[in-house]
Amino acid sequence: MTNNEILYIYDAKLTNPNGDPDEENRPRMDYEREINLVSDLRLKRYIRDYLVMKGHDIFVRRVDDKPVTADRRIKDLKDSSEDWILENLTDVRMFGATMTVKGDNKTFIGPIQFNWGYSLNKVELLEASITSHFASREGTDQGTIGKDYRVKYSLIAFSGVVSGNRAIKTRLKEEDLDLLDEAMVHAIPNLATRSKIGQYPRLYMRVEYMDSETILGDYRDYIKLKEETSSIRDINECAIEIDELVELLENSSNKIKNIYYFRDKNLVLTLNGERVSFEEAFGNFPLKQIE
């Protein structure tokens, strides 16, 4: 297995992409820049939940629908040998884990890593009061009143890396990368909760390199958001300029083996000022579309 780099873009409309427990569960924000933030752990949670939905066993999970410690999770495993763990726990092969097995601390450094996501647009928050139908205590007629915080619209971009060298150590399989691609496209809309409904993947691309040394850098630095209005509220009110990203990849075309991709039909891509399809923009590379 070789190195890969990832660009992932999804949007959030009237929802809370990643609540901050230190801020009354408000969406995470860089208030100075008015940018919405989403942690890598939130993204990995979506992927892990999708793995469970597809019948895979994972290490970082609830037991009997309750959170447990890593030590408790180890005790619940059928086998705690390194061979068994790496063969049976898909998320350890992907993201790594730290655990104590029979007094021995084991650390698996995951080959698949993401940094924090951030919105490409400036984001406004919506704050609303909500009332529960349940009484706050026995003998009262009024329900409890709380706050509900959401973003009006956020177009969120993540960057990720797959390390070919680390993949060897955790025994990451090609099928695991296929499963990752599938999860990136289907996990968020299929695992929506009340606070998470309203989020949809718009673009995913995983560029597979020829070797385990090539890293071209954060792809987000090579795209630009073009907004049709000063305060966008929908995917149809913006476009992504990809001129610099296409140039970056074409200048390193001899290092690229495949590009695995998904592009939502509502996302507009522009190249040289013109609207283009993903296939037109990256047609010089071997493309593999994710269904």
C-alpha positions as a Python dict, from the first residue, in 0.01 Angstrom:
ca = {
    (1, 'M'): (0, 0, 0),
    (2, 'T'): (117, 353, -82),
    (3, 'N'): (46, 705, 44),
    (4, 'N'): (-289, 870, -28),
    (5, 'E'): (-421, 1221, 32),
    (6, 'I'): (-785, 1315, 79),
    (7, 'L'): (-1010, 1615, 23),
    (8, 'Y'): (-1359, 1592, 171),
    (9, 'I'): (-1628, 1859, 154),
    (10, 'Y'): (-1977, 1843, 302),
    (11, 'D'): (-2230, 2106, 398),
    (12, 'A'): (-2448, 2167, 702),
    (13, 'K'): (-2775, 2357, 681),
    (14, 'L'): (-2969, 2456, 997),
    (15, 'T'): (-2789, 2189, 1198),
    (16, 'N'): (-2507, 2152, 1451),
    (17, 'P'): (-2205, 1988, 1285),
    (18, 'N'): (-1999, 1954, 1605),
    (19, 'G'): (-2118, 2086, 1940),
    (20, 'D'): (-1865, 2223, 2188),
    (21, 'P'): (-1940, 2096, 2542),
    (22, 'D'): (-1750, 2393, 2688),
    (23, 'E'): (-1983, 2634, 2502),
    (24, 'E'): (-2327, 2493, 2593),
    (25, 'N'): (-2297, 2264, 2289),
    (26, 'R'): (-2284, 2555, 2046),
    (27, 'P'): (-2127, 2467, 1709),
    (28, 'R'): (-1750, 2491, 1736),
    (29, 'M'): (-1631, 2824, 1599),
    (30, 'D'): (-1326, 3033, 1532),
    (31, 'Y'): (-1509, 3351, 1630),
    (32, 'E'): (-1222, 3575, 1518),
    (33, 'R'): (-1258, 3454, 1158),
    (34, 'E'): (-1629, 3358, 1181),
    (35, 'I'): (-1538, 3008, 1067),
    (36, 'N'): (-1713, 2689, 1173),
    (37, 'L'): (-1485, 2411, 1303),
    (38, 'V'): (-1533, 2034, 1316),
    (39, 'S'): (-1292, 1804, 1498),
    (40, 'D'): (-1129, 1501, 1337),
    (41, 'L'): (-1283, 1290, 1616),
    (42, 'R'): (-1633, 1389, 1502),
    (43, 'L'): (-1554, 1274, 1148),
    (44, 'K'): (-1402, 947, 1274),
    (45, 'R'): (-1714, 892, 1485),
    (46, 'Y'): (-1927, 902, 1170),
    (47, 'I'): (-1698, 650, 1006),
    (48, 'R'): (-1693, 419, 1308),
    (49, 'D'): (-2072, 428, 1339),
    (50, 'Y'): (-2098, 338, 971),
    (51, 'L'): (-1860, 46, 1020),
    (52, 'V'): (-2084, -87, 1298),
    (53, 'M'): (-2392, -38, 1080),
    (54, 'K'): (-2223, -249, 811),
    (55, 'G'): (-2151, -529, 1058),
    (56, 'H'): (-1786, -459, 1141),
    (57, 'D'): (-1646, -488, 1493),
    (58, 'I'): (-1455, -185, 1622),
    (59, 'F'): (-1257, -104, 1935),
    (60, 'V'): (-1389, 246, 2012),
    (61, 'R'): (-1756, 176, 2070),
    (62, 'R'): (-2028, 164, 2333),
    (63, 'V'): (-2110, -157, 2518),
    (64, 'D'): (-2479, -216, 2589),
    (65, 'D'): (-2532, 137, 2452),
    (66, 'K'): (-2315, 285, 2729),
    (67, 'P'): (-1970, 447, 2707),
    (68, 'V'): (-1693, 233, 2854),
    (69, 'T'): (-1322, 267, 2930),
    (70, 'A'): (-1055, 118, 2705),
    (71, 'D'): (-974, -134, 2981),
    (72, 'R'): (-1336, -251, 2994),
    (73, 'R'): (-1343, -280, 2615),
    (74, 'I'): (-1030, -499, 2621),
    (75, 'K'): (-1194, -731, 2875),
    (76, 'D'): (-1495, -771, 2645),
    (77, 'L'): (-1286, -886, 2348),
    (78, 'K'): (-1282, -1255, 2255),
    (79, 'D'): (-905, -1239, 2217),
    (80, 'S'): (-663, -960, 2305),
    (81, 'S'): (-363, -1078, 2106),
    (82, 'E'): (-216, -832, 1856),
    (83, 'D'): (-296, -1067, 1567),
    (84, 'W'): (-662, -1094, 1668),
    (85, 'I'): (-700, -719, 1730),
    (86, 'L'): (-559, -619, 1391),
    (87, 'E'): (-749, -887, 1207),
    (88, 'N'): (-1089, -818, 1365),
    (89, 'L'): (-1108, -452, 1470),
    (90, 'T'): (-1141, -243, 1156),
    (91, 'D'): (-1107, 95, 1327),
    (92, 'V'): (-772, -3, 1481),
    (93, 'R'): (-637, -89, 1138),
    (94, 'M'): (-763, 247, 1012),
    (95, 'F'): (-715, 495, 1296),
    (96, 'G'): (-499, 314, 1550),
    (97, 'A'): (-559, 286, 1925),
    (98, 'T'): (-388, 278, 2262),
    (99, 'M'): (-477, -7, 2496),
    (100, 'T'): (-340, -208, 2787),
    (101, 'V'): (-323, -582, 2724),
    (102, 'K'): (-218, -800, 3019),
    (103, 'G'): (-25, -511, 3175),
    (104, 'D'): (146, -423, 2847),
    (105, 'N'): (67, -88, 2685),
    (106, 'K'): (7, -125, 2313),
    (107, 'T'): (-5, 173, 2080),
    (108, 'F'): (-109, 136, 1719),
    (109, 'I'): (-55, 456, 1520),
    (110, 'G'): (-330, 473, 1262),
    (111, 'P'): (-235, 518, 897),
    (112, 'I'): (-554, 716, 824),
    (113, 'Q'): (-555, 1060, 983),
    (114, 'F'): (-757, 1378, 936),
    (115, 'N'): (-693, 1726, 1065),
    (116, 'W'): (-974, 1950, 1188),
    (117, 'G'): (-1228, 2055, 931),
    (118, 'Y'): (-1322, 2418, 881),
    (119, 'S'): (-1585, 2604, 682),
    (120, 'L'): (-1484, 2764, 354),
    (121, 'N'): (-1744, 3036, 415),
    (122, 'K'): (-1811, 3270, 704),
    (123, 'V'): (-2078, 3116, 924),
    (124, 'E'): (-2363, 3269, 1123),
    (125, 'L'): (-2515, 3091, 1421),
    (126, 'L'): (-2884, 3051, 1491),
    (127, 'E'): (-2998, 3042, 1853),
    (128, 'A'): (-3350, 2934, 1947),
    (129, 'S'): (-3538, 2845, 2263),
    (130, 'I'): (-3696, 2501, 2272),
    (131, 'T'): (-3962, 2370, 2508),
    (132, 'S'): (-3999, 2009, 2617),
    (133, 'H'): (-4345, 1855, 2661),
    (134, 'F'): (-4219, 1690, 2980),
    (135, 'A'): (-4259, 1882, 3305),
    (136, 'S'): (-3944, 2006, 3473),
    (137, 'R'): (-4053, 1834, 3795),
    (138, 'E'): (-4353, 1656, 3941),
    (139, 'G'): (-4655, 1876, 4009),
    (140, 'T'): (-4575, 2143, 3748),
    (141, 'D'): (-4756, 2200, 3421),
    (142, 'Q'): (-4480, 2371, 3224),
    (143, 'G'): (-4221, 2185, 3022),
    (144, 'T'): (-3851, 2254, 3047),
    (145, 'I'): (-3699, 2531, 2833),
    (146, 'G'): (-3359, 2498, 2672),
    (147, 'K'): (-3143, 2643, 2395),
    (148, 'D'): (-3088, 2502, 2049),
    (149, 'Y'): (-2781, 2621, 1855),
    (150, 'R'): (-2729, 2563, 1484),
    (151, 'V'): (-2536, 2700, 1189),
    (152, 'K'): (-2735, 2875, 919),
    (153, 'Y'): (-2507, 2730, 651),
    (154, 'S'): (-2157, 2586, 662),
    (155, 'L'): (-1954, 2435, 377),
    (156, 'I'): (-1697, 2226, 564),
    (157, 'A'): (-1369, 2096, 419),
    (158, 'F'): (-1143, 1826, 561),
    (159, 'S'): (-797, 1715, 459),
    (160, 'G'): (-664, 1367, 529),
    (161, 'V'): (-366, 1138, 475),
    (162, 'V'): (-317, 764, 440),
    (163, 'S'): (38, 660, 531),
    (164, 'G'): (163, 362, 332),
    (165, 'N'): (434, 286, 588),
    (166, 'R'): (197, 293, 885),
    (167, 'A'): (-53, 84, 691),
    (168, 'I'): (195, -203, 700),
    (169, 'K'): (216, -190, 1080),
    (170, 'T'): (-162, -195, 1138),
    (171, 'R'): (-221, -435, 845),
    (172, 'L'): (-456, -196, 670),
    (173, 'K'): (-621, -371, 375),
    (174, 'E'): (-723, -240, 34),
    (175, 'E'): (-1078, -340, 131),
    (176, 'D'): (-1049, -106, 430),
    (177, 'L'): (-981, 186, 196),
    (178, 'D'): (-1280, 85, -17),
    (179, 'L'): (-1486, 85, 302),
    (180, 'L'): (-1346, 427, 398),
    (181, 'D'): (-1452, 566, 58),
    (182, 'E'): (-1799, 422, 106),
    (183, 'A'): (-1829, 565, 456),
    (184, 'M'): (-1719, 913, 349),
    (185, 'V'): (-1999, 922, 92),
    (186, 'H'): (-2279, 750, 287),
    (187, 'A'): (-2214, 778, 663),
    (188, 'I'): (-2325, 1134, 737),
    (189, 'P'): (-2667, 1129, 563),
    (190, 'N'): (-2742, 774, 682),
    (191, 'L'): (-2657, 838, 1047),
    (192, 'A'): (-2846, 1164, 1093),
    (193, 'T'): (-2978, 1253, 1439),
    (194, 'R'): (-3197, 1548, 1537),
    (195, 'S'): (-2896, 1777, 1571),
    (196, 'K'): (-2712, 1635, 1268),
    (197, 'I'): (-2983, 1612, 1001),
    (198, 'G'): (-2923, 1856, 716),
    (199, 'Q'): (-2568, 1752, 627),
    (200, 'Y'): (-2471, 1612, 286),
    (201, 'P'): (-2140, 1510, 126),
    (202, 'R'): (-2061, 1730, -175),
    (203, 'L'): (-1711, 1624, -281),
    (204, 'Y'): (-1473, 1344, -188),
    (205, 'M'): (-1145, 1261, -355),
    (206, 'R'): (-874, 1022, -247),
    (207, 'V'): (-558, 1051, -453),
    (208, 'E'): (-353, 731, -447),
    (209, 'Y'): (17, 785, -506),
    (210, 'M'): (273, 553, -661),
    (211, 'D'): (493, 538, -350),
    (212, 'S'): (497, 576, 28),
    (213, 'E'): (692, 902, 28),
    (214, 'T'): (484, 1145, -179),
    (215, 'I'): (285, 1409, 13),
    (216, 'L'): (170, 1713, -185),
    (217, 'G'): (11, 1902, 104),
    (218, 'D'): (-329, 2013, 229),
    (219, 'Y'): (-555, 2018, -78),
    (220, 'R'): (-775, 2283, 86),
    (221, 'D'): (-496, 2534, 21),
    (222, 'Y'): (-552, 2484, -354),
    (223, 'I'): (-926, 2546, -377),
    (224, 'K'): (-1128, 2866, -346),
    (225, 'L'): (-1491, 2929, -262),
    (226, 'K'): (-1674, 3156, -503),
    (227, 'E'): (-1989, 3297, -340),
    (228, 'E'): (-2278, 3442, -535),
    (229, 'T'): (-2400, 3628, -227),
    (230, 'S'): (-2226, 3768, 80),
    (231, 'S'): (-2406, 3520, 305),
    (232, 'I'): (-2472, 3188, 135),
    (233, 'R'): (-2749, 2963, 263),
    (234, 'D'): (-2742, 2679, 8),
    (235, 'I'): (-2501, 2478, -207),
    (236, 'N'): (-2658, 2638, -517),
    (237, 'E'): (-2530, 2980, -412),
    (238, 'C'): (-2160, 2903, -448),
    (239, 'A'): (-1895, 2726, -653),
    (240, 'I'): (-1553, 2575, -589),
    (241, 'E'): (-1264, 2700, -801),
    (242, 'I'): (-1020, 2412, -856),
    (243, 'D'): (-761, 2567, -1090),
    (244, 'E'): (-473, 2545, -842),
    (245, 'L'): (-563, 2191, -734),
    (246, 'V'): (-571, 2066, -1093),
    (247, 'E'): (-235, 2234, -1157),
    (248, 'L'): (-86, 2081, -839),
    (249, 'L'): (-188, 1729, -939),
    (250, 'E'): (-91, 1768, -1305),
    (251, 'N'): (257, 1884, -1204),
    (252, 'S'): (292, 1557, -1009),
    (253, 'S'): (103, 1333, -1250),
    (254, 'N'): (390, 1084, -1265),
    (255, 'K'): (340, 1020, -891),
    (256, 'I'): (-35, 953, -910),
    (257, 'K'): (-178, 605, -958),
    (258, 'N'): (-555, 660, -920),
    (259, 'I'): (-810, 916, -807),
    (260, 'Y'): (-1115, 779, -625),
    (261, 'Y'): (-1396, 1033, -620),
    (262, 'F'): (-1755, 1131, -548),
    (263, 'R'): (-1906, 1460, -657),
    (264, 'D'): (-2261, 1565, -574),
    (265, 'K'): (-2451, 1690, -880),
    (266, 'N'): (-2544, 2014, -700),
    (267, 'L'): (-2184, 2118, -635),
    (268, 'V'): (-2051, 2353, -903),
    (269, 'L'): (-1682, 2319, -992),
    (270, 'T'): (-1506, 2582, -1202),
    (271, 'L'): (-1182, 2563, -1398),
    (272, 'N'): (-1047, 2864, -1593),
    (273, 'G'): (-1369, 3044, -1507),
    (274, 'E'): (-1591, 2779, -1666),
    (275, 'R'): (-1819, 2520, -1504),
    (276, 'V'): (-1674, 2170, -1544),
    (277, 'S'): (-1755, 1817, -1440),
    (278, 'F'): (-1510, 1629, -1220),
    (279, 'E'): (-1430, 1404, -1514),
    (280, 'E'): (-1348, 1701, -1738),
    (281, 'A'): (-1126, 1861, -1475),
    (282, 'F'): (-930, 1550, -1379),
    (283, 'G'): (-965, 1349, -1700),
    (284, 'N'): (-588, 1315, -1742),
    (285, 'F'): (-579, 1078, -1443),
    (286, 'P'): (-716, 725, -1396),
    (287, 'L'): (-1052, 791, -1224),
    (288, 'K'): (-1256, 552, -1012),
    (289, 'Q'): (-1601, 678, -920),
    (290, 'I'): (-1751, 586, -582),
    (291, 'E'): (-2117, 489, -593),
}
